[in-house]
Amino acid sequence: MRHVRLKRYINPKRRIFHMQKKNKYRILILGLAILVFNGCCLNSTVIHTDGSLVEASYHYSLGVLLRLDGQVNEAAAELENAIAADPASTYLKAELVSLYAEKGDHSKAVALGEEILAVSPENSDLHMIMGGLYLNIRENQKAAQEYKKVIELEPKSLIAHLYLATIYAEEKKYDDAEATFVKLLNIDPDNVMGIYYFAKLLSEMKRYDDAASMYQRAISLRPNFESAVFDLASVYEKQKKIDRAIEVYRNYIETNPARINLRVKIGDLLIKDRRYEEAQREFQELLKSDSGNSEVRIALGLVYYEMRRFDLAIQEFLRVLEKKAGDDRTRYVLANAYEESNDNKSASDEYQKISFTSELYTNARIRLGMILKKEGRLPEAIKILQESIIKKKDQAPLYIYLSSLYEENKDLPGAEKILKEGIDNLPTNIDLHYSLGVIYEKTNRFPESIKKMEAVLKMDPDNAEALNFIGYSYADRGLNLDEAEKMIIKALKIKPDNGYMIDSLGWVHYKQGKLDSALENVKKAMELMPSDAAIIEHLGDIYLKLGRLKEAREMYEKALDIDKKNKSLQNKLRDLIKK
C-alpha cells in the first residue's frame, strides 16, 4: 500500500507537484524542511534502523508542502503518518500541535501538547504554542502559566513577556501588567510593540500623560506606526487637548499626504471642539483635490448643519445622493436639515424614502410622526406608527412613541394596549415596562405602577429612572419616606446631575420636614431645569412653608407663566394673595 501511495503523489497530474512548478521556492522550502527534520532526529537518542526515518521524513516534507498550499487537513494527516513512523519524535508532535491549532481542532491540540509536555517539560517552543492555544479557547489562567514557564526557561523571551502582560491587562491586573512590561523593556528598551501595548495599558489606567509619552516613543522608533498615531491623538482628545491631537495627525500627514482619512479626523475634531469655520475650511480643501469623496462632502454638510446654515447643508447632502441614492444615512440627515429649515413637506418626503430594512427606519418613522403631530395631523401620525409596527415588531421605540401619541389623543387605554403588545413581542425590554408603569400611574393605579417599576428593578437593579419614580411617588403621597429617600439617593449616585432626581430628593426632605435641605436641593434642580413648572412650584411650596411669602408668590407666578392651565397652581396663588 505504501508504494501505491507513493505512486499517487509522484503522478505529475497530482496537485502537489503541479504546485511545485508554480513556485520554484517550494523546492527550496522542501529541502530545508528535510534538513530541519533530519537535524532534529539526529539529535534524538532513538536509533532508527528500519527505514522509519526515511518514511517519517517523507511524510513530514509532504505535510510541509500541503500546509503551504493551504491544505491543512491533508497536512495534518501526513504529520500523523510521520509520527506513526517515528513515534518518539517530540519535534513532529510539536509540529502537529501547531497544525491542529491552525485547523481549529483545539481539543486535539491541547491533549497532544499536554502529552508531550509531560515527557518534555523543558520544551519552551511548545509552551509558547500551548499559551496561544489556551488564549484561543479563553483559558487565560492556563495561558499565563505557559508564558510564565517560557520566561522561566528563556528569561529574555520578549514575546512571552508581551503575551503575559496583555493577559494581565485584560484581567485588570494592572500592577502585574505594568511590572511585566517594565521587565520586557529592560530586556529590549526599543521593542516597539512592547512600548505600544504598554502605552495602551497606561491609557486604560487613565494615566494619560504617561501613555502619551509611550506612544511618542513608539512613533519615534517607527514613524509610520499608524495605530500609535491614532491612539496618541485619542489620548490627547480624552485630555481635551484638541490642538495637540490635531498636531499629531498633521505631523503624520506630512510624510503620508495620501491619508485623507486623517484629514477627515482633523475635521471631526474641529467639529467636536465647535470650531466649525476651521472644520469647514479643512473639508473644503480636501474637496479641491478629491471632489468626488462622498464622506468628505457629508462631513462638510454636517459642519454646515451645526452652523445652522441648512441651505448649504442640504446642497451637500443632495450632491451625495445624486451618486448614492441608496445612502440612507445621508438621506436621514438631509431630512433633518429640511425639518430644521421648516420645510416639513420635503423632510417628510425624505423620511418616507428610507427603507424598512434600514437601521434608520425606526428613527425616520418617529420623526415623520413628530412632523404630523406638530402639524395637528394626529390621526395620520398614529396611522403611520401603526403601519410601522406591522413591519418592525421588534422596535421598542415605535411602541413607546405610538403610546405617547395615543396619550396625546386622550386615549390612555390605547396607550396601555400598545405597550402591552410591545411587551408581548419584547418581554425583556425595560423601556416598555417602565412606560407601562407610567401609564398605570396616570390612570390612578398606584399599586400597579409601583409593582411594574419593581419589575423593572428586578431586571435592572440600577435603573435610576425606576428608583426615582418609586421614591418620588412615595414622597408625593407621604409614604415610606425613609425608603423613598434611600431609593432617590441611589438614583443620584447613578445620575448625579439629573435635575428631576435632585428635585425628588428635595421633595422627600420637604415631606420629612428638612426644609433647609429641601430648599438647597430644589434650588439646585431649578438651576438645571429652569423651565420646569413642577420644580418651580415645589420651590414655591418650600418658601411658603418657610414663611417667605413674597418668594413663594414669585415662584407660583413663574410656574403659571409656563403652565397656564394648572388649576392647582392657580388655587395656591389665589390663597397666597388672600394672605
N, C-alpha and C positions, 0 to 999 in steps of 0.2 A: 504493500500500500504506500510505503514511503516513496518508492520510485515513481509510482503513478502521480503522487502529489508534486514531486519534483518536476516531472514532465509537464504537468499542468502549468507551473509557474515559469518554465523557460519557453513556453509557447509564445512566439513573438506577437501573436494576436491578443495575448492577455494584457490587461490594462497596466499591470505593474511595470512591465518592461517598455511598453509604449510611453509610460510616464517618464521613464529614464531618458528616452530620446528627446522628450520635450524640454528637459532641463539637465544640462551637462553637469551641473553642480551636484546632482543627486548621486552620481557615481562617486564623487569625492566624499560626500557625506557617508555613503555606504562603506567606503573604505575606512574612514575614520571611526565609524561605529564598530566595525570589526576589530580595529586596533584597540579601541577603548575596552570593548568587551573582553578580548583576549588578555589585555593587560590586567583587568580585574580578576580574571580567572587564574592567571599565572601567579597572582599574589595569594590565591586561595591555598589552604592547607590540603584540600582534596586533590588527589591524583587521578586524572582521567586516563583510562587505559583502553576504553572500549569504543572510542569514536564519539562519545557523548558530547565532548567539547565542540567537535565539528558540527554536530547536529544542532546543538544549542546556539552556536554562533550563526548558523544559517537561519534559524527561526527568529533570532533576535534581530539580525540585519534586515530580514524581510519585514519584521514588525516596525522597524525604524522607517522604512520606505512607505509602508502603508499609513503610518501615523502622519508623515509629511504630506501625504496625499489626502488627508482628512478622513481616512477610513479607520476610525478609532476602534470600532467593534472588531474588525478583522485584525487590526494591530494587536489588540488585547488577546485574541485567540492565538496569534503567533507567539506572543510572550509566554502565554500559558504552556504552549508546546515546548518553548525553550526551557522553561522551569521543569517540565516533566523530564527533559533530557538531562538537566543539571539541577536537581532539587536542592543542592547545598548552596547555590549561589544567592547570597543576600543582595548582590547588585541587581540581578534580574528581578527579584521580588520587589525591591525598592522601586524599580522602573515600572513594574506592574501596578504598584500602589498609585503612582503618579498617573498612570494611564486610566485606571479605574476612576480616579478623581476627575480626570478630564472628560470622561464619558458620562459623569454624573452618577456613577454607581458608588455612592459614599459608604454604604454599609459594607460592601466587599472591601473597599479601600481601607476602611478603619480596621476591619477584622484582620486583614493581611498585614497591615502596618504594625498592629499590636503584637501579632505573632512574631514578626521579625525583631521588634524591639525587645521582646522577652529573651531572645538569643543574643542580639547585638545592641545592648542599651547605649553604646557609645557612638552610634551612627548619627552624627549631627545633621547630615543631609535629610535623613528620614524624619528626624524630629521636626525639621522645618516643614517638610511635606505634611506631616500629621497636624502641625499647627494650622496650616492653611485649610486642611480638611475640617478640623473642628470649627474653625471660623465659618466655613460654608454651611455647616449644619447648626450654627448658632450656639455652640457649646464653648462659650468664651473662656470659662474657667479652665477647661482642659487645654484649649489653645494656649492660654497664658502659661500653663505648666510646661508645655512643649517648648515654647520660646525661652522660658527660664532655663530649661535643660540645655538648649542650644548655647545660651550665653555662658552657662557653666562649662560646657565643653569648648566653646570658642568665645572667650570673653570680649573679643573685638568684632563680633558679628554685628554689623550695622543694621542689617535687615531685621534680625531678631529683636534688637532694641527698638526699632521703629514699630514693628507689629505689636510688641508688648506694650509700648507706650500708648498706641492708639486703642488697644483693648481697655487699658486703664481709663483713658479719656471717655470712651463710650459708656463705661460703667460709672462715670462721675467720680472716679478715684483720682482726683486732680493732683494731690500731693505725690502719689506714686507715679502718675503720668509725667509730671514735671521732673521728678528725680531721674526717671528713665531717659527722658530727652536730654537732660544735662549730661548723663553718662555717655550717651550717643555722641553728643557734640564735643565732649572731652576726647573721644577717640578720633573724631574727624570734625574739626571746627567748621569746615567748609562744606559739610554734607547738606546740599540744597534741600532735599526732601525732608531731612530731619529738622532743618530750620523752619521750613514751610509748615509742617504739621505741628511743630511747637508753637508757631505763631497762631495757628487755628485754635490750639488749646488755650492759649493766653486770651484770645478774643472771647472764647466761650466762658472763660472765668471773669470776663469783663475787665481785664487788665489791659485796657486798650492802648495805653502808651507803650507798654512792653510788647504787645502784639505788633504795633506799627513798626517798632524798631526791628523786630524779627523779620517782618515782611520786607522791609527796606534792605535788610541784609541778604535775604534770598534773591531779591531783584538785582542787587549789585553783583551777585555771583552769576546770575542768569538773567540778563536784561530783557530777554523775550519771554519770560515766565508769565504768561498772561493771567493765569489763575491767581498768582500772587498779586498782580496789579489790581485785579478786580477786588480781591479780598482786602488789600490795603485801602483802597478807596472806600470800601464798605465800612471799615473801621473808622475812618475819618467821618463818614456820614453818620455813624452812630454817635460820634462825639460832637455832631453838629458843626464840624469843621468842613463846610461845603467847599470853600475855596481850596483847601488842601486836597480834597478828593478830586476836584477838577484839575488841579495841577498834576496829580498822579496820572490821570488819563491823558492830559496834553503832552506830558513828557514821553509817554509811551507812543502816542500818535506821531511824534517827531521822527521816530525810526520805523514806524509801521503806519504810514499815511493811508493805506488802503482799508484800515479797520474802521469802517463807517459806523459800526455798532457802538464804538467808544464815543464818537461824536454825538450819537443819539443819547448815550448815557449822560454826557455832559449836559445836553439839553434837558433831560429828565431831572437832573439835579437842580438845575436853574429853576425849573417849574416848581419843584418841591420847596425851594427857597423863595418862591414868589417873585423871582426876578424874571418876569415874563418878557420884557423887552430884550434882555440878553438872550433868552431862550429862542425868541423869535429870530434874532439875527443868526444864531447858531444854525437853526434849521433852514433858514433861507440860504445861507452859504452852502449848506450841503446840497440843496436842490439845484444850485447853479451847476454843480458838477454831476449830479445824478437826478435829473428832473423826473424820472420815472419811478423813483423809490417811494412806494406806497406808504411804508412805515414812517418815513420822514414826513411825508405830506400829512398823514394822520396826526403825527406829533405836532406839526405846525398848526393844524386845525384845532387841536386841544389847547394849544397856547392861546390862540385867538378866543377860544371858548372861555378860558379862565380870565382873559382880559375883557370879557363881555362884548367882544366885537363879533357878534353872532353872524353877521352877514359874511364876514371874511371866513369864519369857521365853516359855514355852510358851503361856500365856494370850494374850499379844500376838500371837504368830505365828498362833494358831488364829483370832483375830479377823480377821486379814488374809485368811486362806484361806477364811473364810466368804463373803467378797465376791469373792475372786480365787482360785478353786480351781485354776486353771492356773498359778499363780505358783510355778515350780519352785525359784526362789531361796529363797523363804520356806519352802517345804516342806523343803528341804535343811537349813536352819538349825534348823527345828523338829525334824527327825530327830536332828541333832547334840545338841540340848538334851535330847531323850528319852534319847539314849545317855549323855550326861554324868550324867543323873539315874538311871542304871542301869535304865531301862525299855527293855530291849533289844527286847521284842516290839513296842512302839509305834514305836521307832526303825526296826526292820526293815520294818514296815508302810509307814511314810512313805518310806523309801528305795525300796521296790518300786513306789511310785506315780509315781516320776519317769520320764517317758517316755524311750525310747531316742533320741528326736530332740532331747532337751535337752542343752545343753553340760555339764550337771552329771551326766549319766547315768554317765559313767565313774567319777567320784568316788563317786557313790551306790552303784554295784555293788561297788567296792572296800571301802567302809565296811560294806556288807552282808556281804561275805566276812569281814571282820575280826570282826564280831559272831559269825558262825557258828563261826569258828575259836576265838574266846575261849570259846564255849560247848562246845567239844570236838566240834563237828559238822563236822570237816574234810572228809569226802567231800561234804557238801552245799555247803560253801564252794567246793570245786573245781568242782562241777557248775554253780553259779551263774556262776562266772567263765568256764567253757567256753561256756555259753549266751550270755554277754555278748559274747564274742569273735565268735561267729557273727553277731551283729547289728552289731558295731563292729570290723571287721577293721583299721581304721586307727588304733587307740588303743594306743600302745606301753605305757602304764601297766597295761593289762589283761593283756598278755602277761607283763610283769615281775612283777606281783603273783601271777598264776597260777603262774609259775615258783617263786616263794617258797613257795607252798602245796604244790607237789609236793615241794620240798626239805624242808619241814616234815614231809611224809608219808614221808620217806626214799626218795623216788623221784627220784633225780638224773637218770636217763635221761629221765624225763618232763619234768623242768625244762629239760633241754637241748633236747628235741624242740620244746617250745612256744616257746622263744626263737628257735630256727631258723625256725619257722613265722612268727614275728613279723618276722624279718629278711627272709624271702621277700616278705612283704607291704610292709615298710617298710625297704628295703635301706640307706637313708642315716641311719637313726635311731641316733644314737650310744649312747643309753642301753641299747638292746637288745644292741649289740655288746659294750659294757662288761659287761653282766650275763652274757653268754655266756662272756666271758673269766674271770669269777669262777667260773663253774661248771666250766670246764676246770681251774682251779687246785684246786678242791675235789675233783675226780676224779683228782688227781695227774697231770695232763697239763700240766706246767710249760711245755714249749716252745710248746704250742698256746695257753696262756693269755697268754704274752708276745707271741706273734705276733698274737693278737686285740687286745691293748692297743696294739700298734704300729699296727694298722689304725685304731684309734680316734684315735691321734695324727696319722695321715695326714689324717683328716677334720677333726680339731680339734687343731692343734699345742699349744694352750694348755689342753688338758683336764687340769686339776690332779689329778683322781682317777686318771686313767690314768698320769700321770707318777709319782704317789706309789705306785701299785700296782706298777709295774715296779721303781722304786727300792727299795721295801721288800722285794719278792720277791728281788731280787738280794742285798740286805743280809742277809736272813734265812738265805740259803744261802751267804753269804760270797763271792759272785761279783761281779765288775765293780764293786768298791766305789767307785772314783772316779767312774765313770759314774752309779752309784746316787746318790751324793751330789749330783752336778750336777742330776739329774732332780728330786730332792726339793727342792733349793734353788729350782729354777724353779717347782715347785708352790707353795712357800711364798710366793713373790713374788706369785702369783695369789691365794692364800688364806692370808694371814699369821697368822691366828688359828685355824687349823684344828688342833685337838688331836691328831688322828691323824697329820697330816703332821709336826707338831713331834716327836711320838714317833718317827716314821720316821727323821728326821734324827738324833735321839739314838741310835737303834739302829744306824745306819750308823757313827756315831762310836764306839760301843761295839765294833763289829766291827773298826774301824780302830785300836783301842787308845787313842782320845782320850777317856779316861774322865771328865775334868773337864767337857768339853763335853757328853758323853753325859748325865752326871748333871744338868747345868743344863737341857738340853732336855727330858729325860723328866720332871723335876720340874715344869717349866712345863706340859707336856702333861697331867700328872696334876691340876694346878690347874684346867685347863679341862675335863677328863673324869674327875672324881673317882671314878666308879663303873665304870670300865672295867678289868676284871680283867687284860687283857693288858698294859696300860700299867703297872699296879701291879706285875705280875710282872717287867716289864722293869726297873723301878726296883729291885726286889729283886735281880735279876741283877747290876746295876751295883754295888750295895752289897756284894754277895758278892765281886765281882772286886776291889773296893777294900779288902776285908778288914774291912768294917764289918758283922760278922755279926749283931749284935743288930738293926740296922736292916733287914738283909736278911730276917731271920726275921719281923719285924713286917709287912713288905710281903707276904711269901708268905702269912702267916696272913690278912691283909686281903683278898688276892686270892681265897683259898679261901672266905672268907665269902660272896663274890659268886658264884664259880664252884665250887661244892662238889664237882662230879663230875670236876674236871680232874685226871687221873691224873699228868700231868707235874708239876703244882704239888705234888701230894701227895708225889711222889718227891723233889722238890727240898727240901721242908720236912723230910722224914724224914732225908735225907742231911745236912742242915744241923744238925739236932738231935744227930745222932751225933757231930758235930764238937765 
